[in-house]
Amino acid sequence: METILKMLPIDWLIFWLSIVAYVPLIIGTLKNKFDKSQVFTTWFLYFFLDIITMFSSNKLDGSYVILFGFAVGSFVMALILLSQRRIGWSLLESIITILIIFCIIAWYYSGPYWALIFGIGSESIVGIYLIIKTFINPTVKYNLLAYIIFLIVSIIALFNGKDWSLEQVGFPLCETILNTIIVIPLFKKKWEERNFLA
């Protein structure tokens, strides 16, 4: 509660924007109920990973606000998918589970600093998977707007850091790089669709 009370207006902007980024994804999930590419387990594990990284960052007085918003967005996505009974397990969920275990072990034995490093590294690994998936099959509808907002909020969080330490800019920098790469195939596909329709 004390952490929330200390949030500045720019922090609240980052928090709300990081949730708003999920709105296009939520709309897409609600409209495409039979799309099996989105499942509850993935988003619940994303939520868990966001929570671990958020608490690690918060403990170190880092940039936890963006993670707070991402955790809320991931949790809402998980709830929607659970309500639609879209539950599945694949290699991705196994990898995220292993990464979460590593983060917990890092926290237990080495404290929040190493848990944050493992958390950022884990989020990066998941992000690389998403980049590969997006380059293979760039789905523009809903995703393009979402990832543009993710990119904007990541840049704002990056420049909102008090200094250039890992605690302050590690996660926002990672997200800025990942989201920049993700929007490239989405923009390319959108441009191709536009030229095709012209």
Salt bridges, closest charged atoms under 4 A:
ASP61 OD2 - LYS162 NZ 2.88
GLU192 OE2 - LYS188 NZ 2.96
